[in-house]
Amino acid sequence: MKLSERKVVGSGFVYPVELHEDFVGLSEKLGSLKKISHAFVLTSREIAGIYEKYLIKELKASSIPFSFIYLKAGEKNKHIDRVKKVYHQLIEADADRNAVIIAFGGGVVGDFAGFIAATYQRGIRFIQVPTTLLACVDSSVGGKVAVNVDSGKNMVGAFYQPEFVFAPLFTLSTLPKKEWSCGLAEVAKHSFLDGGDFFERISNSKRADFYEKSETLRYAIEESVRVKSSIVSQDEKESGLRAVLNLGHTTGHAIESLTLYKKYSHGEAVSVGLVTALLLSKEILGFSDSNFQKAISLMLQLELPTVLEEKPELVLKHMEHDKKKDGNTLKFVLLEDFGKPKFGVTVERKTILEILKRHKGMNLNG
C-alpha cells in the first residue's frame, strides 16, 4: 500500500518519491514506463537473500524480462575497478538503450547502479528501490551517483535522476545497528538544515521510537525527503545551494578514507563530521553554545557517534583529497543557526587542525 508521495521537480526533470508498506504496486509503476526491453537489477546477495522473492514477484507481474547482477556489499566495493565488469555483463546480455537499471539496496548499491545507468551507452533509465534508511532519506533522492577511486570517495560521478523512487519500508525491519546509524545521521543533518518543527520533533524522539513507532519513522523519512527535494529542485548540480547537503561530510569522508571504509559506516562517519562542523560553526559563524548542546543532545538520543578517535593531523591530511579543497584552505558547510546553513565557508588549515584537536579532546558521550 502506498503511504505517501512527493514529487522532485527541477529544470528538465520530475519524478515521484513514493513510500510503500511493501513491494505491492511496483509492477504497475514499472508498467508505466515505455518500451522497456529488459530490467537489470543491481543488488547485493545479502539483500537478495532476504527480499529478492518479493521483487521477482513484481517483476514477473510486469511481464518485463529481467536479470540480476550481484554486487559485493560495502563501500570498498563501490569502486571504479568494478564498473568495467558490470559493463561487460550488460554487453554480454545485449543490454540496449531501452534497458532499465533497478538499484535494489542501500546507498552503495544506489550510487553504483546509478553511475552504471548514467554512463552505459551514454545513459539508460534507472529506478531506485531503496532498502535502507540512509537510501530512503538521502542517497536515493537527488540524482548524485558516483564511484570511488583509490585516492578518494565519490571522485568519479555524475548527476543523473531516476525515473522514480519506490521505497518499501518493511525492508527496514531487518537493518543492523550500523545501518540505522547511517540513516539517522542523515535525518539529524536534515533537521539541522531545516530547523523548525522538524528539528523539534526529532529532538523529542529517541532511537527506539524509530524502531517501535511507525509514525515517527515515516515522519522522519517524509521530512528528510521534503528537505532534500526542495534543495535539489533549486540546484540540481550543486552550483550553489545544494552544497548545504554536505554538512558534516568533509570530516566524514576524511575519516572514512583514513580508516579504509572499514571502521565506520558512511552515516557514522558523517555523524562524527557533524560535530566537527558544529564546532567550526561556533568558532567562525557564532553558532550559539546552547544550540550546540541541543544538537549534541539530539545526536546522543539517537545513539549516534560523536567522538573523534582518529589523529587530527591524519584526518586533515585526508581532508585535503576532498573535492572542496581550495589551495591552502578547505570549504565547509556550517550553520549560523538551525535552518540557516551557509555553504562555501573558507577555513584555513590551522583553524581546522585546532578544531579537530578540540573535538578529539572533548567528552561528548553525555
C-alpha positions as CSV (number, residue, x, y, z in Angstrom):
1,M,0.0,0.0,0.0
2,K,1.3,3.5,-0.9
3,L,1.8,5.6,2.2
4,S,2.9,8.9,0.7
5,E,4.3,10.5,-2.4
6,R,6.4,13.6,-3.0
7,K,7.5,15.0,-6.4
8,V,11.0,16.1,-7.0
9,V,10.8,18.8,-9.6
10,G,13.8,20.6,-11.3
11,S,15.0,22.0,-14.5
12,G,14.2,19.3,-17.0
13,F,13.2,16.6,-14.6
14,V,10.3,15.5,-12.4
15,Y,9.9,12.2,-10.6
16,P,8.0,10.8,-7.6
17,V,9.4,9.5,-4.4
18,E,6.9,7.0,-3.0
19,L,6.8,5.4,0.4
20,H,5.1,2.0,0.4
21,E,4.5,-0.6,3.1
22,D,5.9,-3.3,0.9
23,F,6.6,-4.1,-2.8
24,V,3.0,-4.2,-3.9
25,G,2.4,-1.7,-6.7
26,L,5.9,-1.8,-8.1
27,S,4.8,-3.8,-11.1
28,E,2.3,-1.1,-12.0
29,K,5.0,1.6,-11.7
30,L,7.3,-0.4,-14.0
31,G,4.5,-0.9,-16.4
32,S,4.0,2.8,-16.7
33,L,7.4,3.2,-18.3
34,K,7.5,2.9,-22.1
35,K,9.5,0.4,-24.2
36,I,11.5,-1.4,-21.5
37,S,13.5,-4.1,-23.3
38,H,15.0,-5.6,-20.2
39,A,15.3,-4.8,-16.5
40,F,18.7,-5.4,-14.9
41,V,18.5,-5.5,-11.1
42,L,21.8,-4.5,-9.4
43,T,21.8,-5.7,-5.8
44,S,23.9,-7.4,-3.2
45,R,23.5,-11.1,-2.3
46,E,22.7,-10.1,1.3
47,I,19.7,-8.0,0.2
48,A,18.7,-10.5,-2.4
49,G,18.7,-13.4,0.1
50,I,16.1,-11.7,2.1
51,Y,13.9,-9.7,-0.3
52,E,14.6,-10.9,-3.8
53,K,11.5,-13.1,-3.9
54,Y,9.2,-10.1,-3.4
55,L,10.9,-8.1,-6.1
56,I,10.8,-11.1,-8.5
57,K,7.0,-11.4,-7.9
58,E,6.5,-7.8,-9.0
59,L,8.9,-8.2,-12.0
60,K,7.0,-11.2,-13.2
61,A,3.7,-9.4,-12.8
62,S,5.0,-6.6,-15.0
63,S,5.9,-9.1,-17.8
64,I,9.2,-7.3,-18.3
65,P,12.2,-9.6,-18.9
66,F,14.7,-9.3,-16.1
67,S,18.1,-10.4,-14.8
68,F,20.1,-9.9,-11.6
69,I,23.6,-8.6,-11.3
70,Y,25.1,-9.2,-7.9
71,L,27.5,-6.8,-6.3
72,K,29.7,-7.3,-3.2
73,A,28.4,-5.3,-0.2
74,G,30.2,-2.5,1.4
75,E,31.7,0.9,0.5
76,K,35.0,-0.5,-0.5
77,N,33.3,-2.4,-3.4
78,K,31.8,0.8,-4.8
79,H,35.0,1.1,-6.8
80,I,35.9,2.1,-10.4
81,D,37.5,-1.3,-10.9
82,R,34.2,-3.0,-10.5
83,V,32.5,-0.8,-13.1
84,K,34.2,-2.4,-16.1
85,K,33.0,-5.8,-15.0
86,V,29.4,-4.7,-14.9
87,Y,29.7,-3.0,-18.3
88,H,30.8,-6.4,-19.7
89,Q,27.9,-8.2,-18.0
90,L,25.5,-5.8,-19.6
91,I,27.1,-6.0,-23.0
92,E,27.1,-9.8,-22.9
93,A,23.4,-9.7,-22.0
94,D,22.7,-7.5,-25.1
95,A,21.5,-4.6,-22.9
96,D,20.4,-1.8,-25.2
97,R,19.3,1.8,-24.8
98,N,15.8,0.7,-23.8
99,A,17.1,-1.4,-20.8
100,V,16.4,-0.2,-17.3
101,I,18.7,-0.5,-14.3
102,I,17.0,-1.1,-10.9
103,A,19.1,-0.1,-7.9
104,F,17.9,-2.6,-5.3
105,G,19.6,-1.9,-2.0
106,G,21.2,0.8,0.1
107,G,23.3,3.8,-0.6
108,V,26.3,1.9,-2.0
109,V,24.1,0.0,-4.5
110,G,22.2,3.1,-5.4
111,D,25.3,5.1,-6.1
112,F,27.0,2.3,-8.1
113,A,23.9,1.3,-10.1
114,G,23.1,5.0,-10.9
115,F,26.6,5.5,-12.1
116,I,26.3,2.5,-14.4
117,A,23.0,3.8,-15.7
118,A,24.4,7.3,-16.3
119,T,27.4,6.0,-18.3
120,Y,26.3,2.8,-20.1
121,Q,25.6,3.7,-23.8
122,R,25.6,7.4,-22.7
123,G,22.8,6.9,-20.3
124,I,19.9,4.5,-19.8
125,R,16.9,4.8,-17.4
126,F,17.1,3.7,-13.8
127,I,14.9,3.2,-10.8
128,Q,15.7,3.4,-7.1
129,V,14.3,0.8,-4.8
130,P,16.0,1.7,-1.5
131,T,16.1,-0.9,1.3
132,T,18.0,1.1,4.0
133,L,17.1,4.2,6.0
134,L,20.1,6.1,4.5
135,A,18.9,5.4,1.0
136,C,15.3,6.3,1.8
137,V,16.1,9.7,3.4
138,D,19.1,10.7,1.3
139,S,21.0,8.8,-1.3
140,S,18.1,7.7,-3.5
141,V,16.8,11.3,-3.9
142,G,18.6,13.9,-5.9
143,G,20.5,12.1,-8.7
144,K,24.0,12.1,-7.3
145,V,25.7,8.9,-8.5
146,A,29.4,8.1,-8.1
147,V,32.1,5.5,-7.5
148,N,35.3,5.6,-5.5
149,V,38.9,5.5,-6.7
150,D,41.9,4.6,-4.6
151,S,42.7,8.2,-3.7
152,G,39.2,9.3,-2.7
153,K,35.5,8.7,-2.2
154,N,32.9,9.6,-4.9
155,M,35.6,11.2,-7.1
156,V,34.1,9.9,-10.4
157,G,30.4,10.5,-10.8
158,A,27.5,12.3,-12.4
159,F,24.2,14.0,-11.7
160,Y,21.6,11.5,-13.1
161,Q,18.0,11.4,-11.9
162,P,16.0,8.2,-11.5
163,E,12.6,7.6,-13.2
164,F,11.1,7.2,-9.8
165,V,11.9,6.1,-6.2
166,F,9.9,3.3,-4.7
167,A,10.7,2.7,-1.0
168,P,9.2,-0.5,0.6
169,L,9.5,0.4,4.2
170,F,9.2,-3.1,5.6
171,T,12.7,-3.8,4.4
172,L,13.9,-1.5,7.3
173,S,12.9,-4.1,9.8
174,T,16.0,-6.2,9.2
175,L,18.5,-3.4,9.3
176,P,21.6,-3.9,11.6
177,K,22.5,-1.2,14.1
178,K,25.2,0.4,11.8
179,E,22.6,0.9,9.1
180,W,20.2,2.6,11.4
181,S,23.0,4.9,12.5
182,C,23.7,5.6,8.8
183,G,20.1,6.8,8.2
184,L,19.6,8.5,11.5
185,A,22.7,10.6,11.0
186,E,21.3,12.0,7.8
187,V,17.9,12.6,9.5
188,A,19.8,14.6,12.1
189,K,21.6,16.5,9.4
190,H,18.4,17.4,7.6
191,S,16.8,18.5,10.8
192,F,19.7,20.9,11.5
193,L,19.5,22.3,8.0
194,D,15.7,22.8,8.2
195,G,15.2,23.8,11.9
196,G,11.6,24.5,13.0
197,D,9.1,21.7,13.7
198,F,11.3,19.0,12.1
199,F,14.2,19.7,14.4
200,E,11.9,20.0,17.5
201,R,10.1,16.7,16.8
202,I,13.3,14.8,16.2
203,S,14.8,16.4,19.3
204,N,12.0,14.8,21.3
205,S,12.5,11.4,19.8
206,K,14.7,8.5,21.0
207,R,16.3,5.9,18.8
208,A,13.8,3.3,19.9
209,D,11.0,5.4,18.6
210,F,12.1,4.8,15.1
211,Y,12.0,1.0,15.6
212,E,8.8,0.9,17.6
213,K,6.7,3.8,16.4
214,S,6.0,3.6,12.6
215,E,4.6,7.2,12.6
216,T,8.0,8.5,13.9
217,L,9.9,6.7,11.2
218,R,7.6,7.7,8.5
219,Y,7.6,11.3,9.6
220,A,11.4,11.4,9.6
221,I,11.6,9.9,6.1
222,E,8.9,12.2,4.7
223,E,10.5,15.3,6.2
224,S,14.0,14.4,5.1
225,V,12.7,13.8,1.5
226,R,11.0,17.2,1.7
227,V,14.1,19.0,2.8
228,K,16.4,17.3,0.3
229,S,13.9,17.5,-2.7
230,S,13.3,21.2,-2.0
231,I,17.1,21.9,-2.2
232,V,17.7,19.6,-5.3
233,S,14.8,21.2,-7.1
234,Q,16.5,24.6,-6.8
235,D,20.0,23.4,-7.5
236,E,20.4,20.0,-9.2
237,K,24.1,20.1,-10.0
238,E,25.5,21.7,-6.8
239,S,26.4,25.1,-8.3
240,G,25.4,26.7,-5.0
241,L,22.6,25.9,-2.6
242,R,22.8,22.1,-2.9
243,A,26.2,22.2,-1.2
244,V,24.5,22.6,2.1
245,L,23.6,18.9,2.0
246,N,27.4,18.3,2.5
247,L,27.1,19.4,6.2
248,G,29.4,17.0,8.1
249,H,30.7,15.3,5.0
250,T,34.1,16.9,4.8
251,T,35.3,15.4,8.0
252,G,33.1,12.3,7.4
253,H,34.6,11.5,4.1
254,A,38.1,12.0,5.5
255,I,37.7,9.6,8.4
256,E,36.1,7.0,6.1
257,S,39.1,7.2,3.8
258,L,41.6,7.3,6.7
259,T,40.1,4.1,8.2
260,L,39.8,2.4,4.7
261,Y,36.0,2.3,4.9
262,K,36.2,-0.5,7.5
263,K,35.7,1.1,10.9
264,Y,32.7,3.4,10.2
265,S,29.6,3.2,8.1
266,H,29.0,6.3,6.0
267,G,26.4,7.6,8.4
268,E,28.6,7.1,11.5
269,A,31.4,9.0,9.8
270,V,29.1,11.8,8.8
271,S,27.8,11.9,12.4
272,V,31.3,12.5,13.7
273,G,31.7,15.0,10.9
274,L,28.6,16.9,12.0
275,V,30.2,17.5,15.4
276,T,33.3,19.0,13.7
277,A,31.1,21.2,11.6
278,L,29.2,22.4,14.6
279,L,32.4,23.2,16.4
280,L,33.6,25.2,13.4
281,S,30.2,26.9,13.3
282,K,30.7,28.1,16.8
283,E,34.2,29.3,16.1
284,I,33.5,31.0,12.8
285,L,29.8,31.9,12.4
286,G,28.8,32.4,16.0
287,F,26.5,29.3,16.3
288,S,25.4,29.5,19.9
289,D,26.6,27.2,22.6
290,S,23.0,26.4,23.6
291,N,22.3,25.3,20.0
292,F,25.5,23.2,20.0
293,Q,24.3,21.5,23.2
294,K,20.8,20.9,21.7
295,A,22.4,19.3,18.6
296,I,24.7,17.1,20.6
297,S,21.7,16.1,22.8
298,L,19.7,15.1,19.8
299,M,22.6,13.0,18.4
300,L,23.1,11.3,21.7
301,Q,19.4,10.5,22.0
302,L,19.6,8.9,18.5
303,E,22.7,7.0,19.8
304,L,24.9,8.4,17.1
305,P,28.7,8.5,17.4
306,T,30.1,12.0,18.3
307,V,33.7,11.3,19.4
308,L,36.6,11.8,17.1
309,E,39.0,8.9,17.7
310,E,41.5,9.4,14.8
311,K,44.6,11.6,14.9
312,P,43.6,15.2,13.9
313,E,46.7,15.5,11.7
314,L,45.8,12.4,9.7
315,V,42.2,13.5,9.4
316,L,43.3,16.8,8.0
317,K,45.6,15.1,5.5
318,H,42.7,13.0,4.2
319,M,40.5,16.1,4.0
320,E,42.9,17.6,1.5
321,H,41.8,15.0,-1.0
322,D,38.3,16.4,-0.8
323,K,36.6,18.0,-3.8
324,K,36.1,21.1,-1.7
325,K,39.8,21.9,-1.3
326,D,40.9,25.3,-2.5
327,G,44.6,25.9,-2.2
328,N,45.7,26.1,1.5
329,T,42.1,26.2,2.7
330,L,39.1,24.0,2.7
331,K,35.5,25.0,2.1
332,F,32.9,23.8,4.7
333,V,29.2,23.9,5.1
334,L,28.5,25.5,8.5
335,L,25.5,26.7,10.5
336,E,24.7,30.2,11.6
337,D,21.6,28.8,13.3
338,F,19.3,25.8,12.9
339,G,17.7,26.3,9.5
340,K,20.4,28.8,8.4
341,P,23.2,26.9,6.7
342,K,26.0,28.7,4.9
343,F,28.0,26.9,2.2
344,G,31.4,27.7,0.8
345,V,32.8,28.9,4.1
346,T,36.6,29.1,3.7
347,V,38.6,27.7,6.6
348,E,42.4,27.8,6.9
349,R,44.2,24.5,7.7
350,K,45.5,25.9,11.0
351,T,41.9,26.6,12.2
352,I,40.7,23.2,11.0
353,L,43.5,21.4,12.9
354,E,42.8,23.4,16.1
355,I,39.1,22.4,15.9
356,L,39.9,18.7,15.2
357,K,42.2,18.7,18.2
358,R,39.5,20.3,20.3
359,H,37.0,17.7,19.0
360,K,39.3,14.8,19.8
361,G,39.7,16.1,23.4
362,M,36.0,16.5,24.1
363,N,33.9,14.2,26.2
364,L,30.6,14.1,24.2
365,N,29.1,10.9,25.5
366,G,26.6,12.6,27.8
